[in-house]
Amino acid sequence: MVRRDEIRAGEVAIEAPAATDAGLVFIGRIRTPWTDRLECPRQGRADGPTCRIEVFPPWIPVLDGIAQYERLEVLYWLHLSRRDLVRQSPANDGSTRGTFGLRSPARPNPIGSSIVNLVRVEAGTLLVRGLDCLDGTPMIDLKPDRTLFTPIAPRQPGDDQVGDAWRADTP
Amino acid sequence: MVRRDEIRAGEVAIEAPAATDAGLVFIGRIRTPWTDRLECPRQGRADGPTCRIEVFPPWIPVLDGIAQYERLEVLYWLHLSRRDLVRQSPANDGSTRGTFGLRSPARPNPIGSSIVNLVRVEAGTLLVRGLDCLDGTPMIDLKPDRTLFTPIAPRQPGDDQVGDAWRADTP
Protein backbone atom coordinates (compact mmCIF):
# COMPACT_ATOMS: atom_id res chain seq x y z
CA MET A 1 0.00 0.00 0.00
CA VAL A 2 1.27 3.45 -0.87
CA ARG A 3 1.13 5.80 2.06
CA ARG A 4 2.15 9.39 2.47
CA ASP A 5 5.33 9.65 4.42
CA GLU A 6 6.66 6.17 4.98
CA ILE A 7 10.23 5.14 4.26
CA ARG A 8 10.15 2.17 1.89
CA ALA A 9 12.48 -0.79 1.57
CA GLY A 10 15.87 0.43 0.37
CA GLU A 11 15.13 4.12 0.80
CA VAL A 12 17.61 6.31 2.68
CA ALA A 13 16.90 9.44 4.72
CA ILE A 14 19.62 11.69 6.12
CA GLU A 15 19.62 14.32 8.79
CA ALA A 16 19.54 17.22 6.38
CA PRO A 17 21.43 20.46 7.08
CA ALA A 18 19.31 23.41 8.26
CA ALA A 19 17.61 25.09 5.33
CA THR A 20 18.78 28.59 6.15
CA ASP A 21 20.95 29.53 3.18
CA ALA A 22 18.22 31.64 1.54
CA GLY A 23 14.58 32.52 2.21
CA LEU A 24 11.51 32.46 0.00
CA VAL A 25 8.38 34.56 -0.06
CA PHE A 26 5.15 32.94 -1.21
CA ILE A 27 3.76 34.92 -4.15
CA GLY A 28 0.42 33.20 -4.47
CA ARG A 29 -1.55 30.00 -4.04
CA ILE A 30 -2.37 27.33 -6.59
CA ARG A 31 -5.87 25.90 -6.74
CA THR A 32 -6.22 22.45 -8.30
CA PRO A 33 -8.80 19.65 -8.15
CA TRP A 34 -6.47 17.45 -6.07
CA THR A 35 -6.97 17.67 -2.34
CA ASP A 36 -4.94 14.61 -1.40
CA ARG A 37 -1.42 13.78 -2.50
CA LEU A 38 -2.60 10.30 -3.47
CA GLU A 39 -4.80 11.85 -6.20
CA CYS A 40 -2.28 14.21 -7.83
CA PRO A 41 -1.01 13.37 -11.29
CA ARG A 42 2.56 12.09 -11.39
CA GLN A 43 3.04 14.48 -14.27
CA GLY A 44 0.87 17.39 -15.43
CA ARG A 45 -0.65 17.20 -18.90
CA ALA A 46 -1.38 19.96 -21.37
CA ASP A 47 -4.99 18.75 -21.72
CA GLY A 48 -5.48 18.41 -17.95
CA PRO A 49 -8.02 20.35 -15.91
CA THR A 50 -7.87 24.14 -15.77
CA CYS A 51 -6.27 25.22 -12.51
CA ARG A 52 -6.03 28.68 -10.92
CA ILE A 53 -2.94 30.50 -9.76
CA GLU A 54 -4.16 33.14 -7.30
CA VAL A 55 -1.53 35.85 -6.92
CA PHE A 56 -1.35 37.66 -3.57
CA PRO A 57 -2.18 41.39 -3.69
CA PRO A 58 1.28 42.96 -3.53
CA TRP A 59 2.29 41.01 -6.63
CA ILE A 60 -0.74 41.46 -8.87
CA PRO A 61 0.69 44.40 -10.89
CA VAL A 62 3.80 42.29 -11.45
CA LEU A 63 1.78 40.11 -13.86
CA ASP A 64 1.74 42.93 -16.42
CA GLY A 65 3.11 41.58 -19.71
CA ILE A 66 2.60 37.90 -18.91
CA ALA A 67 -0.60 37.46 -20.97
CA GLN A 68 1.26 37.58 -24.28
CA TYR A 69 2.92 34.21 -23.55
CA GLU A 70 1.05 31.07 -24.47
CA ARG A 71 3.12 28.98 -22.07
CA LEU A 72 4.58 29.82 -18.67
CA GLU A 73 7.07 28.22 -16.34
CA VAL A 74 5.67 27.94 -12.81
CA LEU A 75 7.76 27.22 -9.73
CA TYR A 76 5.96 26.11 -6.59
CA TRP A 77 6.81 25.00 -3.08
CA LEU A 78 5.85 21.39 -2.34
CA HIS A 79 4.99 22.24 1.22
CA LEU A 80 4.02 18.75 2.38
CA SER A 81 7.04 16.92 1.00
CA ARG A 82 9.71 15.45 3.18
CA ARG A 83 13.16 16.84 2.43
CA ASP A 84 15.44 14.20 3.88
CA LEU A 85 15.14 11.33 1.36
CA VAL A 86 18.34 10.88 -0.61
CA ARG A 87 17.50 7.48 -2.15
CA GLN A 88 13.96 6.70 -3.19
CA SER A 89 12.01 3.73 -4.45
CA PRO A 90 9.16 5.22 -6.48
CA ALA A 91 7.78 1.81 -7.46
CA ASN A 92 8.18 0.53 -3.90
CA ASP A 93 9.81 -2.60 -5.30
CA GLY A 94 13.17 -2.45 -3.54
CA SER A 95 14.94 -0.76 -6.46
CA THR A 96 16.18 2.72 -5.57
CA ARG A 97 17.74 5.76 -7.14
CA GLY A 98 19.23 9.04 -5.90
CA THR A 99 16.72 11.87 -5.55
CA PHE A 100 18.41 14.07 -8.20
CA GLY A 101 17.77 11.30 -10.75
CA LEU A 102 14.02 11.63 -10.09
CA ARG A 103 11.36 14.32 -10.40
CA SER A 104 9.85 13.19 -7.08
CA PRO A 105 8.33 15.95 -4.92
CA ALA A 106 10.47 14.74 -1.99
CA ARG A 107 13.82 16.54 -2.38
CA PRO A 108 16.18 18.69 -0.28
CA ASN A 109 14.59 21.86 -1.70
CA PRO A 110 11.07 20.74 -2.59
CA ILE A 111 10.53 23.03 -5.58
CA GLY A 112 8.18 21.82 -8.29
CA SER A 113 8.44 23.19 -11.81
CA SER A 114 5.88 22.88 -14.57
CA ILE A 115 5.33 24.28 -18.01
CA VAL A 116 1.67 25.31 -18.27
CA ASN A 117 -0.60 26.56 -21.01
CA LEU A 118 -2.06 29.93 -20.15
CA VAL A 119 -5.81 29.88 -20.70
CA ARG A 120 -6.70 33.34 -19.42
CA VAL A 121 -5.63 36.08 -17.03
CA GLU A 122 -8.29 37.47 -14.72
CA ALA A 123 -7.72 40.13 -12.06
CA GLY A 124 -4.89 38.69 -10.03
CA THR A 125 -5.52 35.12 -11.17
CA LEU A 126 -4.08 33.00 -13.96
CA LEU A 127 -6.07 30.10 -15.39
CA VAL A 128 -3.66 27.46 -16.63
CA ARG A 129 -3.51 23.83 -17.70
CA GLY A 130 -0.66 21.40 -17.12
CA LEU A 131 -0.20 21.45 -13.36
CA ASP A 132 0.24 18.42 -11.13
CA CYS A 133 0.27 19.81 -7.59
CA LEU A 134 -1.98 19.67 -4.59
CA ASP A 135 -4.71 22.25 -4.01
CA GLY A 136 -3.28 25.05 -1.85
CA THR A 137 0.34 24.69 -2.98
CA PRO A 138 2.29 27.96 -2.55
CA MET A 139 3.53 29.53 -5.80
CA ILE A 140 7.03 31.02 -5.73
CA ASP A 141 7.80 32.16 -9.28
CA LEU A 142 6.29 32.67 -12.74
CA LYS A 143 8.24 33.27 -15.95
CA PRO A 144 7.58 33.07 -19.66
CA ASP A 145 8.48 29.62 -21.07
CA ARG A 146 12.13 29.78 -22.06
CA THR A 147 11.39 28.62 -25.61
CA LEU A 148 9.03 31.57 -26.19
CA PHE A 149 11.08 34.31 -24.53
CA THR A 150 13.54 36.47 -26.40
CA PRO A 151 15.71 38.59 -24.11
CA ILE A 152 14.95 42.30 -24.37
CA ALA A 153 18.13 43.39 -22.63
CA PRO A 154 21.19 44.09 -24.81
CA ARG A 155 23.45 41.14 -25.55
CA GLN A 156 26.46 40.59 -23.32
CA PRO A 157 29.78 38.90 -24.14
CA GLY A 158 28.60 35.49 -22.85
CA ASP A 159 25.81 35.37 -25.41
CA ASP A 160 28.32 34.80 -28.17
CA GLN A 161 30.56 32.39 -26.31
CA VAL A 162 30.50 28.87 -27.74
CA GLY A 163 32.59 25.72 -27.60
CA ASP A 164 35.22 24.98 -25.06
CA ALA A 165 37.52 27.99 -25.41
CA TRP A 166 37.06 28.16 -21.63
CA ARG A 167 37.44 24.66 -20.27
CA ALA A 168 35.75 24.00 -16.98
CA ASP A 169 37.92 20.96 -16.38
CA THR A 170 41.25 22.79 -16.64
CA PRO A 171 42.53 24.17 -13.36
CA MET B 1 25.43 52.95 -19.45
CA VAL B 2 24.31 49.65 -18.00
CA ARG B 3 25.25 49.29 -14.38
CA ARG B 4 24.57 46.59 -11.86
CA ASP B 5 21.93 47.66 -9.42
CA GLU B 6 20.53 50.95 -10.59
CA ILE B 7 16.84 51.66 -10.94
CA ARG B 8 16.17 52.80 -14.49
CA ALA B 9 13.63 55.24 -15.86
CA GLY B 10 10.14 53.80 -15.37
CA GLU B 11 11.22 50.93 -13.15
CA VAL B 12 9.39 50.34 -9.87
CA ALA B 13 10.74 48.82 -6.66
CA ILE B 14 8.59 47.92 -3.68
CA GLU B 15 9.36 47.23 -0.08
CA ALA B 16 9.10 43.48 -0.40
CA PRO B 17 7.65 41.32 2.39
CA ALA B 18 10.19 39.39 4.49
CA ALA B 19 11.31 36.24 2.68
CA THR B 20 10.60 33.90 5.55
CA ASP B 21 7.88 31.60 4.19
CA ALA B 22 10.31 28.76 3.43
CA GLY B 23 14.05 28.14 3.61
CA LEU B 24 16.53 26.75 1.12
CA VAL B 25 19.70 24.76 1.53
CA PHE B 26 22.47 25.26 -1.01
CA ILE B 27 23.29 21.87 -2.59
CA GLY B 28 26.36 22.88 -4.56
CA ARG B 29 28.14 25.63 -6.43
CA ILE B 30 28.16 26.36 -10.15
CA ARG B 31 31.43 27.23 -11.87
CA THR B 32 31.17 29.20 -15.10
CA PRO B 33 33.51 31.43 -17.12
CA TRP B 34 31.55 34.56 -16.16
CA THR B 35 32.92 36.42 -13.15
CA ASP B 36 30.95 39.62 -13.64
CA ARG B 37 27.21 39.95 -14.20
CA LEU B 38 27.88 42.21 -17.17
CA GLU B 39 29.53 39.26 -18.97
CA CYS B 40 26.87 36.56 -18.42
CA PRO B 41 24.79 35.43 -21.37
CA ARG B 42 21.22 36.67 -21.32
CA GLN B 43 20.26 33.11 -22.20
CA GLY B 44 22.31 29.91 -22.01
CA ARG B 45 23.00 28.07 -25.25
CA ALA B 46 23.35 24.34 -25.85
CA ASP B 47 26.68 24.88 -27.62
CA GLY B 48 28.00 27.23 -24.91
CA PRO B 49 31.07 26.58 -22.77
CA THR B 50 31.21 23.53 -20.53
CA CYS B 51 30.47 24.56 -16.94
CA ARG B 52 30.83 22.59 -13.70
CA ILE B 53 28.22 21.95 -11.06
CA GLU B 54 30.14 21.03 -7.90
CA VAL B 55 27.87 19.19 -5.49
CA PHE B 56 28.58 19.57 -1.77
CA PRO B 57 29.63 16.35 0.03
CA PRO B 58 26.39 15.37 1.81
CA TRP B 59 24.58 15.36 -1.53
CA ILE B 60 27.06 13.51 -3.75
CA PRO B 61 25.42 10.06 -3.41
CA VAL B 62 22.11 11.71 -4.32
CA LEU B 63 23.37 12.03 -7.92
CA ASP B 64 23.02 8.27 -8.41
CA GLY B 65 20.87 7.66 -11.48
CA ILE B 66 21.29 11.10 -13.02
CA ALA B 67 23.90 10.11 -15.63
CA GLN B 68 21.33 8.30 -17.78
CA TYR B 69 19.65 11.61 -18.70
CA GLU B 70 21.04 13.57 -21.60
CA ARG B 71 19.44 16.78 -20.38
CA LEU B 72 18.84 18.07 -16.86
CA GLU B 73 16.85 20.87 -15.32
CA VAL B 74 18.98 22.97 -12.96
CA LEU B 75 17.60 25.44 -10.42
CA TYR B 76 19.97 27.97 -8.91
CA TRP B 77 19.87 30.90 -6.55
CA LEU B 78 20.72 34.22 -8.18
CA HIS B 79 22.43 35.44 -5.05
CA LEU B 80 23.40 38.91 -6.28
CA SER B 81 20.00 39.87 -7.71
CA ARG B 82 17.81 42.49 -6.19
CA ARG B 83 14.37 41.17 -5.22
CA ASP B 84 12.32 44.33 -5.02
CA LEU B 85 11.83 45.28 -8.69
CA VAL B 86 8.25 44.79 -9.80
CA ARG B 87 8.49 46.67 -13.10
CA GLN B 88 11.63 46.49 -15.18
CA SER B 89 13.02 48.12 -18.27
CA PRO B 90 15.44 45.56 -19.71
CA ALA B 91 16.32 47.73 -22.71
CA ASN B 92 16.65 50.82 -20.49
CA ASP B 93 14.54 52.74 -22.98
CA GLY B 94 11.68 53.82 -20.72
CA SER B 95 9.41 50.93 -21.72
CA THR B 96 8.65 48.63 -18.79
CA ARG B 97 6.98 45.34 -18.00
CA GLY B 98 6.06 43.42 -14.85
CA THR B 99 8.76 41.10 -13.56
CA PHE B 100 6.69 37.92 -14.09
CA GLY B 101 6.53 38.75 -17.80
CA LEU B 102 10.34 38.58 -17.94
CA ARG B 103 13.05 36.00 -17.30
CA SER B 104 15.20 38.67 -15.62
CA PRO B 105 17.36 37.48 -12.69
CA ALA B 106 15.85 40.26 -10.55
CA ARG B 107 12.64 38.79 -9.10
CA PRO B 108 10.97 38.34 -5.69
CA ASN B 109 12.40 34.81 -5.42
CA PRO B 110 15.55 34.99 -7.55
CA ILE B 111 15.56 31.40 -8.80
CA GLY B 112 17.14 30.73 -12.17
CA SER B 113 16.18 27.66 -14.16
CA SER B 114 18.03 26.20 -17.13
CA ILE B 115 17.88 23.08 -19.23
CA VAL B 116 21.45 21.84 -19.71
CA ASN B 117 23.11 19.13 -21.72
CA LEU B 118 24.96 16.70 -19.49
CA VAL B 119 28.49 16.16 -20.81
CA ARG B 120 29.88 13.96 -18.07
CA VAL B 121 29.57 13.09 -14.38
CA GLU B 122 32.78 13.03 -12.35
CA ALA B 123 33.02 12.35 -8.62
CA GLY B 124 30.62 14.87 -7.16
CA THR B 125 30.72 17.14 -10.20
CA LEU B 126 28.55 17.45 -13.28
CA LEU B 127 29.95 18.92 -16.49
CA VAL B 128 27.15 20.59 -18.40
CA ARG B 129 26.50 23.02 -21.24
CA GLY B 130 23.70 25.56 -21.48
CA LEU B 131 24.12 27.64 -18.34
CA ASP B 132 23.98 31.42 -18.14
CA CYS B 133 24.84 32.24 -14.53
CA LEU B 134 27.69 33.87 -12.71
CA ASP B 135 30.65 31.86 -11.44
CA GLY B 136 29.95 30.83 -7.83
CA THR B 137 26.15 30.75 -8.12
CA PRO B 138 24.58 28.42 -5.51
CA MET B 139 22.76 25.41 -6.96
CA ILE B 140 19.48 24.46 -5.28
CA ASP B 141 18.01 21.58 -7.31
CA LEU B 142 18.73 19.14 -10.12
CA LYS B 143 16.15 17.00 -11.94
CA PRO B 144 15.93 15.06 -15.17
CA ASP B 145 14.51 17.19 -18.01
CA ARG B 146 10.72 16.76 -17.88
CA THR B 147 10.58 15.69 -21.53
CA LEU B 148 12.94 12.75 -20.88
CA PHE B 149 11.52 11.56 -17.58
CA THR B 150 8.85 8.90 -17.31
CA PRO B 151 7.41 8.57 -13.80
CA ILE B 152 8.36 5.30 -12.13
CA ALA B 153 5.73 5.58 -9.40
CA PRO B 154 2.32 4.00 -10.05
CA ARG B 155 -0.25 6.21 -11.78
CA GLN B 156 -2.70 8.12 -9.62
CA PRO B 157 -6.25 9.29 -10.47
CA GLY B 158 -5.05 12.75 -11.59
CA ASP B 159 -2.91 11.23 -14.33
CA ASP B 160 -6.03 10.34 -16.30
CA GLN B 161 -7.95 13.54 -15.64
CA VAL B 162 -8.43 15.66 -18.75
CA GLY B 163 -10.63 18.50 -19.92
CA ASP B 164 -12.70 20.69 -17.71
CA ALA B 165 -14.78 18.18 -15.79
CA TRP B 166 -13.44 20.12 -12.81
CA ARG B 167 -13.76 23.80 -13.56
CA ALA B 168 -11.42 26.07 -11.69
CA ASP B 169 -13.63 29.04 -12.37
CA THR B 170 -16.79 27.59 -10.86
CA PRO B 171 -17.23 28.33 -7.16
Chai-1 contact restraints between the chains, C-beta under 6 A:
chainA,res_idxA,chainB,res_idxB,connection_type,confidence,min_distance_angstrom,max_distance_angstrom,comment,restraint_id
A,P17,B,V25,contact,1.0,0.0,6.0,A-B,restraint_1
A,A19,B,G23,contact,1.0,0.0,6.0,A-B,restraint_2
A,A19,B,L24,contact,1.0,0.0,6.0,A-B,restraint_3
A,A19,B,V25,contact,1.0,0.0,6.0,A-B,restraint_4
A,T20,B,G23,contact,1.0,0.0,6.0,A-B,restraint_5
A,D21,B,L24,contact,1.0,0.0,6.0,A-B,restraint_6
A,D21,B,V25,contact,1.0,0.0,6.0,A-B,restraint_7
A,D21,B,F26,contact,1.0,0.0,6.0,A-B,restraint_8
A,A22,B,L24,contact,1.0,0.0,6.0,A-B,restraint_9
A,A22,B,W77,contact,1.0,0.0,6.0,A-B,restraint_10
A,G23,B,A19,contact,1.0,0.0,6.0,A-B,restraint_11
A,G23,B,T20,contact,1.0,0.0,6.0,A-B,restraint_12
A,G23,B,G23,contact,1.0,0.0,6.0,A-B,restraint_13
A,L24,B,A19,contact,1.0,0.0,6.0,A-B,restraint_14
A,L24,B,D21,contact,1.0,0.0,6.0,A-B,restraint_15
A,L24,B,A22,contact,1.0,0.0,6.0,A-B,restraint_16
A,L24,B,N109,contact,1.0,0.0,6.0,A-B,restraint_17
A,V25,B,P17,contact,1.0,0.0,6.0,A-B,restraint_18
A,V25,B,A19,contact,1.0,0.0,6.0,A-B,restraint_19
A,V25,B,D21,contact,1.0,0.0,6.0,A-B,restraint_20
A,V25,B,P108,contact,1.0,0.0,6.0,A-B,restraint_21
A,F26,B,D21,contact,1.0,0.0,6.0,A-B,restraint_22
A,I27,B,P108,contact,1.0,0.0,6.0,A-B,restraint_23
A,P33,B,W166,contact,1.0,0.0,6.0,A-B,restraint_24
A,W34,B,G158,contact,1.0,0.0,6.0,A-B,restraint_25
A,E39,B,Q156,contact,1.0,0.0,6.0,A-B,restraint_26
A,E39,B,P157,contact,1.0,0.0,6.0,A-B,restraint_27
A,E39,B,G158,contact,1.0,0.0,6.0,A-B,restraint_28
A,C40,B,G158,contact,1.0,0.0,6.0,A-B,restraint_29
A,P41,B,G158,contact,1.0,0.0,6.0,A-B,restraint_30
A,P41,B,D159,contact,1.0,0.0,6.0,A-B,restraint_31
A,R42,B,P151,contact,1.0,0.0,6.0,A-B,restraint_32
A,R42,B,A153,contact,1.0,0.0,6.0,A-B,restraint_33
A,R42,B,D159,contact,1.0,0.0,6.0,A-B,restraint_34
A,Q43,B,P151,contact,1.0,0.0,6.0,A-B,restraint_35
A,D47,B,V162,contact,1.0,0.0,6.0,A-B,restraint_36
A,P49,B,Q161,contact,1.0,0.0,6.0,A-B,restraint_37
A,P49,B,W166,contact,1.0,0.0,6.0,A-B,restraint_38
A,T50,B,D164,contact,1.0,0.0,6.0,A-B,restraint_39
A,T50,B,A168,contact,1.0,0.0,6.0,A-B,restraint_40
A,C51,B,A168,contact,1.0,0.0,6.0,A-B,restraint_41
A,R52,B,A168,contact,1.0,0.0,6.0,A-B,restraint_42
A,V62,B,V86,contact,1.0,0.0,6.0,A-B,restraint_43
A,V62,B,G98,contact,1.0,0.0,6.0,A-B,restraint_44
A,V62,B,T99,contact,1.0,0.0,6.0,A-B,restraint_45
A,V62,B,F100,contact,1.0,0.0,6.0,A-B,restraint_46
A,L63,B,G98,contact,1.0,0.0,6.0,A-B,restraint_47
A,L63,B,F100,contact,1.0,0.0,6.0,A-B,restraint_48
A,D64,B,G98,contact,1.0,0.0,6.0,A-B,restraint_49
A,G65,B,R97,contact,1.0,0.0,6.0,A-B,restraint_50
A,G65,B,G98,contact,1.0,0.0,6.0,A-B,restraint_51
A,G65,B,G101,contact,1.0,0.0,6.0,A-B,restraint_52
A,I66,B,F100,contact,1.0,0.0,6.0,A-B,restraint_53
A,I66,B,G101,contact,1.0,0.0,6.0,A-B,restraint_54
A,L75,B,I111,contact,1.0,0.0,6.0,A-B,restraint_55
A,W77,B,A22,contact,1.0,0.0,6.0,A-B,restraint_56
A,V86,B,V62,contact,1.0,0.0,6.0,A-B,restraint_57
A,P90,B,I152,contact,1.0,0.0,6.0,A-B,restraint_58
A,P90,B,A153,contact,1.0,0.0,6.0,A-B,restraint_59
A,A91,B,I152,contact,1.0,0.0,6.0,A-B,restraint_60
A,R97,B,G65,contact,1.0,0.0,6.0,A-B,restraint_61
A,G98,B,V62,contact,1.0,0.0,6.0,A-B,restraint_62
A,G98,B,L63,contact,1.0,0.0,6.0,A-B,restraint_63
A,G98,B,D64,contact,1.0,0.0,6.0,A-B,restraint_64
A,G98,B,G65,contact,1.0,0.0,6.0,A-B,restraint_65
A,T99,B,V62,contact,1.0,0.0,6.0,A-B,restraint_66
A,F100,B,V62,contact,1.0,0.0,6.0,A-B,restraint_67
A,F100,B,L63,contact,1.0,0.0,6.0,A-B,restraint_68
A,F100,B,I66,contact,1.0,0.0,6.0,A-B,restraint_69
A,F100,B,L142,contact,1.0,0.0,6.0,A-B,restraint_70
A,G101,B,G65,contact,1.0,0.0,6.0,A-B,restraint_71
A,G101,B,I66,contact,1.0,0.0,6.0,A-B,restraint_72
A,R103,B,K143,contact,1.0,0.0,6.0,A-B,restraint_73
A,R103,B,F149,contact,1.0,0.0,6.0,A-B,restraint_74
A,P108,B,V25,contact,1.0,0.0,6.0,A-B,restraint_75
A,N109,B,L24,contact,1.0,0.0,6.0,A-B,restraint_76
A,N109,B,I140,contact,1.0,0.0,6.0,A-B,restraint_77
A,N109,B,D141,contact,1.0,0.0,6.0,A-B,restraint_78
A,I111,B,L75,contact,1.0,0.0,6.0,A-B,restraint_79
A,I111,B,D141,contact,1.0,0.0,6.0,A-B,restraint_80
A,I140,B,N109,contact,1.0,0.0,6.0,A-B,restraint_81
A,D141,B,N109,contact,1.0,0.0,6.0,A-B,restraint_82
A,D141,B,I111,contact,1.0,0.0,6.0,A-B,restraint_83
A,L142,B,F100,contact,1.0,0.0,6.0,A-B,restraint_84
A,K143,B,R103,contact,1.0,0.0,6.0,A-B,restraint_85
A,F149,B,R103,contact,1.0,0.0,6.0,A-B,restraint_86
A,P151,B,R42,contact,1.0,0.0,6.0,A-B,restraint_87
A,P151,B,Q43,contact,1.0,0.0,6.0,A-B,restraint_88
A,I152,B,P90,contact,1.0,0.0,6.0,A-B,restraint_89
A,I152,B,A91,contact,1.0,0.0,6.0,A-B,restraint_90
A,A153,B,R42,contact,1.0,0.0,6.0,A-B,restraint_91
A,A153,B,P90,contact,1.0,0.0,6.0,A-B,restraint_92
A,Q156,B,E39,contact,1.0,0.0,6.0,A-B,restraint_93
A,P157,B,E39,contact,1.0,0.0,6.0,A-B,restraint_94
A,G158,B,W34,contact,1.0,0.0,6.0,A-B,restraint_95
A,G158,B,E39,contact,1.0,0.0,6.0,A-B,restraint_96
A,G158,B,C40,contact,1.0,0.0,6.0,A-B,restraint_97
A,G158,B,P41,contact,1.0,0.0,6.0,A-B,restraint_98
A,D159,B,P41,contact,1.0,0.0,6.0,A-B,restraint_99
A,D159,B,R42,contact,1.0,0.0,6.0,A-B,restraint_100
A,Q161,B,P49,contact,1.0,0.0,6.0,A-B,restraint_101
A,V162,B,D47,contact,1.0,0.0,6.0,A-B,restraint_102
A,D164,B,T50,contact,1.0,0.0,6.0,A-B,restraint_103
A,W166,B,P33,contact,1.0,0.0,6.0,A-B,restraint_104
A,W166,B,P49,contact,1.0,0.0,6.0,A-B,restraint_105
A,A168,B,T50,contact,1.0,0.0,6.0,A-B,restraint_106
A,A168,B,C51,contact,1.0,0.0,6.0,A-B,restraint_107
A,A168,B,R52,contact,1.0,0.0,6.0,A-B,restraint_108
